Amino acid sequence: MTESSHPRLLRWAHSVLQPGFEGTTVPDWVRRRISEGLASVVLFGRNIRGPEQVAGLTATLYAENPDLVVAVDEEAGDVTRLEARTGASRPGNLALGTLDDIDVTEQVARDVGRELHGLGITLNYAPSADVNTNPLNPVIGVRSFGARPDVVSRHAAAWVRGLQSAGVAACAKHFPGHGDTVVDSHLGLPQVSADAGTLALTALPPFIAAMDAGVRAVMTAHLLVPAYDDRWPATLSRPVVGDLLRGELGFTGLIVTDAVEMGAVADRYGVPGAAVRAVAAGADAVCVGGGNAAEETTARLADALVNAVLDGRLPERRLAGAAGRVREFAGWAGALRRDGGTPGGTPGTSGIGLVAARRAVHIHHKPDRDTEFPLVGTPHVVELSPATTPAIDPGTPWGVAEPLKTLCPGTTSVRLGEHQLQGGDEVLDRLALRPADGRPLVVVVRNAARHGWMTRALAGLVRRRPDALVVEMGVPAGERPGAVYLATYGATRVSGIAAAEILAGRTGPS
């Protein structure tokens, strides 16, 4: 098919795509595709340099179409696009769920919404409504409000209310629940083995709570759930998207796919094949462009959707229905952008992020250990740094060392990854322990229970220095090693600041 053929189908096809693009200004190809029916774009960390730049970028997009949907994946925790260069000024979901104050959760979400609204962003792929029942989950973890359906439900609903009160549409993800998995769907296909009755009690309640709170969009997950469909991943499954989400649960809003270039679906069906099957299954909008951000990808997907209609794999009425739902959503979001919401702001200026991060920190102090706490003297900080899920922008700052250097001048630090610790005990002694001779030792880990090398290194450090202070910035699991153990429930910048304040005895009001 050539792009001049079947213009109506091609316009509908453009309507259901939500592509990303490279650069901090609007490429010519995006402008051209908007004129041909493209109804949405997605911003990533690579598109963001600062508030004025983002506001200028969205203004340029709206000059092409005032009702364009501009989306972003801003969870406000470890997964941040607006603050990928600095680290998030708000704690993430697990910290909020651990704090378990729904008023604070709603305030944090409203703070996010005010900022997004001020920048001209109308759809946020948040909150995560996954119940993280598997502490070894490699892709959800601290992105979840917790391991209990009741906790996740009330905080997902609060997040939806807070965000949407500021004039930005929320998107509950990853339906029907990504919490009980051990595979990162960016890299492979996870499977959820629970039966339908168990899922109804554990995975689905937070999505129902989000719907009851008026959530405008739901994002599907790339995982196999044999209880519903033993052949197709949820995003591509008519029983999951059409029968369960639309039918049984009665969701009437916008259904968006997780990025279709992710390995869970792209490796099996190809990016165009996954896009076609997702729309056929009942999805309205296809997210793409995290890694495939060229015009060629958008052209291939648009052609694939049109060709699928022509050869009978995708009913024309389904494509038309998806395009119509996107247009309806875009009109609502455009009107709210122009007439509703609250003014934007600079990240973190409301102060709620640091207040919440401070309150979320849990401290376990073993009084029988010979350790000065808060710290006396200048510490040496050892940060054990794992590889993170592709959902997190590479290079997003995290840790305790930098804020601690501000509070305790003279603090020294080293950050070690798995490859640097292959030398075993000698490396620990040389790089980690010797610089701390006669000084307090602070060891910072991130999801230690998920990484055997990190667990072993932590055990080796604490064995040599029983007086060590340990900070876990991921999901705590198992023992609480060290003389003092702090859990921040997330690795955002403010969580690092909160932990550093406590270590230094400078805790602010909370």
Residue pairs with C-beta under 8 A, 6 or more apart in sequence:
1 303
1 306
1 307
1 310
3 10
3 299
3 302
3 303
5 306
6 306
6 310
9 305
9 306
9 309
9 310
9 316
9 319
10 36
10 37
10 302
10 306
11 36
11 37
11 323
12 37
12 305
12 319
12 320
12 322
12 323
13 37
13 301
13 302
13 303
13 305
13 306
13 319
13 323
14 33
14 36
14 37
14 38
14 39
14 298
14 302
15 37
15 38
15 39
15 322
15 323
15 326
15 327
16 39
16 279
16 283
16 284
16 285
16 286
16 305
16 319
16 322
16 323
16 326
17 38
17 40
17 275
17 285
17 286
17 288
17 298
17 301
17 302
18 40
18 41
18 42
18 69
18 71
18 256
18 285
18 286
18 287
18 288
18 289
19 30
19 33
19 38
19 40
19 41
19 42
19 288
19 289
19 293
19 297
19 298
19 301
20 41
20 42
20 43
20 44
20 47
20 288
20 289
20 290
20 293
21 27
21 29
21 30
21 41
21 47
21 289
21 293
22 46
22 47
22 293
22 294
23 46
23 47
24 47
24 48
24 49
24 53
24 57
25 57
25 60
26 57
26 60
26 61
26 64
27 295
29 295
29 298
30 38
30 41
30 61
30 295
31 64
33 295
33 298
34 61
34 64
34 65
34 68
35 64
38 68
38 298
39 65
39 67
39 68
39 69
39 323
39 326
39 327
39 330
40 68
40 69
40 70
40 71
40 123
40 285
40 326
40 330
41 61
41 68
41 69
41 70
41 71
42 71
42 72
42 73
42 287
42 289
43 54
43 57
43 70
43 71
43 72
43 81
43 121
44 72
44 73
44 81
44 289
44 290
44 293
44 393
45 80
45 81
45 84
45 85
45 393
45 396
47 54
47 57
47 81
48 54
48 81
48 82
48 84
48 85
49 85
51 118
51 119
51 344
51 346
54 82
54 119
54 120
54 121
55 118
55 119
55 120
58 70
58 119
58 120
58 121
59 120
61 68
61 70
61 120
62 68
62 70
62 120
66 334
66 338
67 327
67 330
67 331
67 333
67 334
68 330
68 334
69 122
69 123
69 326
69 329
69 330
69 333
70 120
70 121
70 122
70 123
71 121
71 122
71 123
71 124
71 125
71 171
71 287
72 81
72 82
72 116
72 121
72 123
72 124
72 125
73 79
73 81
73 124
73 125
73 126
73 391
74 80
74 81
74 82
74 112
74 116
74 121
74 124
74 125
74 126
75 92
75 93
75 125
75 126
75 127
75 128
75 143
76 88
76 90
76 91
76 92
76 108
76 109
76 112
76 126
76 353
77 88
77 90
77 91
77 92
77 93
77 94
77 95
77 142
77 143
77 490
77 492
78 88
78 92
78 142
78 143
78 388
78 392
78 396
78 398
78 490
78 491
78 492
79 92
79 143
79 391
79 392
79 393
80 87
80 88
80 393
80 396
80 492
81 393
82 115
82 116
82 119
82 347
83 89
83 347
83 396
83 493
84 393
84 395
84 396
85 395
85 396
85 397
86 347
86 397
86 493
87 396
87 397
87 398
87 492
87 493
87 494
87 496
88 347
88 353
88 492
88 493
88 494
89 347
89 348
89 353
89 354
89 492
89 493
89 494
90 108
90 111
90 112
90 347
90 348
90 352
90 353
90 356
90 357
90 492
90 494
91 108
91 353
91 356
91 357
91 360
91 488
91 489
91 490
91 492
91 494
91 495
92 142
92 143
92 489
92 490
92 492
92 495
93 127
93 128
93 142
93 143
93 144
93 145
93 155
93 159
93 490
94 132
94 141
94 142
94 143
94 144
94 145
94 146
94 475
94 489
94 490
95 142
95 356
95 357
95 360
95 488
95 489
95 490
95 492
95 495
96 104
96 105
96 108
96 145
96 155
96 356
96 360
97 105
97 144
97 145
97 146
97 151
97 152
97 155
97 489
98 146
98 360
98 362
98 489
99 105
99 356
99 359
99 360
100 151
100 155
101 359
102 154
102 155
102 157
102 158
103 158
104 352
104 355
104 356
104 359
105 145
105 155
105 158
105 159
105 162
106 158
106 159
106 161
106 162
106 165
107 162
107 350
107 352
107 356
108 159
108 162
108 352
108 353
108 356
109 127
109 158
109 159
109 160
109 161
109 162
109 163
109 170
110 162
110 163
110 165
110 166
110 342
111 162
111 345
111 350
111 352
111 353
112 124
112 126
112 162
112 163
112 166
112 168
113 124
113 162
113 163
113 164
113 165
113 166
113 167
113 168
113 341
113 342
114 166
114 341
114 342
114 343
114 344
114 345
114 350
115 344
115 345
115 346
115 347
116 124
116 163
116 166
116 168
116 344
117 166
117 167
117 168
117 337
117 341
117 342
117 343
117 344
118 343
118 344
118 345
119 344
120 337
121 168
122 168
122 169
122 333
122 334
122 336
122 337
123 168
123 169
123 171
123 216
123 217
123 333
124 163
124 168
124 169
124 170
124 171
125 171
125 173
125 219
125 256
125 287
126 159
126 163
126 170
126 171
126 173
127 145
127 155
127 156
127 159
127 160
127 163
127 170
127 172
127 173
127 210
128 140
128 143
128 144
128 145
128 156
128 173
128 174
128 178
129 152
129 156
129 172
129 173
129 174
129 175
129 177
129 206
129 207
129 209
129 210
130 140
130 143
130 144
130 152
130 173
130 174
130 177
130 178
130 179
130 203
130 206
131 144
131 146
131 147
131 148
131 149
131 152
131 177
131 179
131 180
131 202
131 203
131 206
132 140
132 141
132 143
132 144
132 146
132 147
132 179
132 475
133 147
133 179
133 180
133 202
134 179
134 180
134 181
134 182
135 147
135 449
135 450
135 475
135 477
136 182
136 449
136 450
136 477
137 144
137 178
137 179
137 180
137 181
137 182
137 475
138 181
138 182
138 183
138 184
138 389
138 450
139 178
139 181
139 183
139 184
139 185
139 186
139 190
139 389
139 391
140 178
140 179
140 181
141 447
141 450
141 474
141 475
142 447
142 474
142 475
142 489
142 490
142 491
143 391
144 152
144 179
145 151
145 152
145 155
145 156
145 206
146 152
146 155
147 179
149 201
149 202
149 203
149 205
149 206
150 205
152 205
152 206
153 205
153 206
153 208
153 209
154 209
156 172
156 206
156 207
156 209
156 210
156 213
157 209
157 210
157 212
157 213
158 213
159 170
160 170
160 172
160 210
160 213
160 214
160 215
161 213
161 214
163 169
163 170
164 170
164 214
164 215
164 216
165 342
166 341
166 342
167 336
167 337
167 340
167 341
167 342
168 341
169 216
169 217
169 254
169 329
169 333
169 336
170 210
170 215
170 216
170 217
171 215
171 216
171 217
171 218
171 219
171 254
171 256
172 206
172 207
172 210
172 211
172 215
172 217
172 218
172 219
173 218
173 219
173 220
173 221
173 258
174 219
174 220
174 221
174 222
174 223
174 258
175 207
175 218
175 219
175 220
175 221
175 234
175 240
175 245
176 192
176 199
176 203
176 204
176 207
176 221
176 225
176 228
176 234
176 240
176 244
176 245
177 192
177 199
177 202
177 203
177 204
177 206
177 207
177 221
178 185
178 190
178 221
178 223
179 202
179 203
180 192
180 193
180 194
180 202
180 203
181 190
181 191
181 192
181 223
182 190
183 189
183 190
183 191
183 264
184 190
184 389
184 390
185 221
185 222
185 223
185 258
185 262
185 263
185 264
186 262
186 263
186 264
186 389
186 390
186 391
187 263
187 264
187 390
188 263
188 264
188 267
189 222
189 223
189 224
189 233
189 263
189 264
189 265
189 267
189 268
190 222
190 223
190 224
190 264
191 223
191 224
191 225
191 226
192 199
192 203
192 223
192 224
192 225
192 226
192 227
193 226
194 202
194 203
194 227
195 227
196 227
196 228
199 225
199 227
204 249
207 218
207 249
208 249
210 218
211 218
211 249
211 250
211 251
215 253
216 253
216 254
216 329
216 332
216 333
217 253
217 254
217 255
217 256
217 329
218 245
218 251
218 253
218 254
218 255
218 256
219 255
219 256
219 257
219 258
219 287
220 234
220 235
220 240
220 241
220 245
220 255
220 256
220 257
220 258
220 278
220 283
221 233
221 234
221 235
221 258
222 233
222 234
222 235
222 258
222 262
222 264
222 265
223 233
223 234
223 264
224 230
224 232
224 233
224 234
225 234
225 237
225 240
228 234
228 237
228 239
228 240
228 244
229 237
229 238
229 239
229 240
231 237
232 238
232 240
232 277
232 281
233 264
233 265
234 240
234 241
235 241
235 257
235 258
235 260
235 265
235 274
235 278
235 281
235 283
236 265
236 269
236 274
236 277
236 278
236 281
237 281
238 280
238 281
238 282
240 281
241 255
241 278
241 281
241 282
241 283
242 281
242 282
245 251
245 255
245 282
246 252
246 255
246 282
253 329
254 284
254 285
254 325
254 326
254 329
255 282
255 283
255 284
255 285
255 325
256 283
256 284
256 285
256 286
256 287
257 275
257 278
257 283
257 285
257 286
257 287
258 287
259 287
259 288
259 289
259 290
259 291
260 266
260 271
260 274
260 275
260 278
260 286
260 287
260 288
261 271
261 288
261 289
261 290
261 291
261 292
261 297
262 290
265 274
266 274
268 274
269 277
271 288
271 292
271 297
271 300
271 301
272 300
272 301
272 303
272 304
273 304
275 286
275 288
275 301
275 304
275 305
276 304
276 305
276 308
276 313
276 314
278 286
279 286
279 305
279 314
279 318
279 319
279 322
280 308
280 313
280 314
280 315
280 318
282 318
283 322
284 321
284 322
284 325
284 326
284 329
285 322
285 326
286 301
288 297
288 298
288 301
289 297
289 298
290 390
305 314
305 319
308 314
309 315
309 316
309 319
348 354
348 494
353 494
354 494
354 497
354 498
354 508
355 509
355 510
356 494
357 488
357 490
357 492
357 494
357 495
357 497
357 498
358 498
358 501
358 502
358 507
358 508
358 510
359 510
360 488
360 489
360 490
360 495
360 498
361 486
361 487
361 488
361 489
361 495
361 498
361 499
361 502
362 476
362 486
362 487
362 489
363 484
363 485
363 486
363 502
364 480
364 484
364 485
364 486
364 487
365 373
365 483
365 484
365 485
366 482
366 483
366 484
366 485
369 466
369 467
369 482
369 483
369 484
370 466
370 467
370 483
371 440
371 467
371 468
371 469
371 483
371 484
372 440
373 469
373 483
373 484
373 503
374 502
374 503
374 504
374 505
375 408
375 440
375 442
375 469
375 503
375 504
375 505
376 440
377 439
377 440
378 408
378 409
378 410
378 411
378 412
378 439
378 440
379 404
379 408
379 411
379 436
379 439
379 440
379 441
379 442
379 469
379 503
380 411
380 412
380 413
380 414
380 435
380 436
380 439
380 440
380 441
380 442
381 399
381 400
381 401
381 404
381 411
381 412
381 413
381 414
381 442
381 443
381 444
382 413
382 414
382 416
382 431
382 432
382 436
382 441
382 442
382 443
382 444
382 461
383 399
383 400
383 401
383 413
383 414
383 415
383 416
383 443
383 444
384 415
384 416
384 417
384 421
384 443
384 444
384 445
384 446
384 448
384 454
384 457
384 458
385 399
385 415
385 416
385 417
385 446
386 417
386 418
386 446
386 447
386 450
386 451
386 454
387 417
387 418
397 493
398 446
398 473
398 491
398 492
398 493
398 496
399 415
399 444
399 473
399 491
399 496
400 442
400 444
400 471
400 473
400 496
400 499
400 500
400 503
401 411
401 413
401 415
401 444
402 413
402 496
403 496
403 497
403 499
403 500
403 501
404 411
404 413
404 442
404 500
404 503
404 504
405 411
405 413
406 500
407 500
407 501
407 504
407 506
408 504
412 435
414 431
414 432
414 435
416 427
416 431
416 432
416 457
418 451
418 453
418 454
420 427
420 431
421 427
421 428
421 453
421 457
425 460
428 457
428 460
428 461
428 464
429 464
432 461
433 441
433 461
433 464
433 465
436 465
440 467
440 469
441 461
441 465
441 467
441 468
441 469
442 468
442 469
442 470
442 471
442 503
443 458
443 461
443 462
443 468
443 469
443 470
443 471
443 482
444 470
444 471
444 473
445 454
445 458
445 470
445 471
445 472
445 473
445 474
446 454
446 472
446 473
446 474
446 491
447 454
447 474
447 475
448 454
448 455
448 458
448 472
448 474
448 477
449 455
449 475
449 476
449 477
449 478
450 474
450 475
450 477
458 470
458 481
459 481
461 468
462 468
462 470
462 481
462 482
466 483
467 483
468 481
468 482
468 483
469 482
469 483
469 484
469 485
469 486
469 503
470 480
470 481
470 482
470 484
470 485
470 486
471 485
471 486
471 487
471 488
471 499
471 503
472 485
472 486
472 487
472 488
473 488
473 490
473 491
473 495
473 496
473 499
474 490
474 491
475 489
476 487
476 489
486 499
486 502
486 503
488 495
488 496
488 498
488 499
489 495
500 506
501 507
501 508
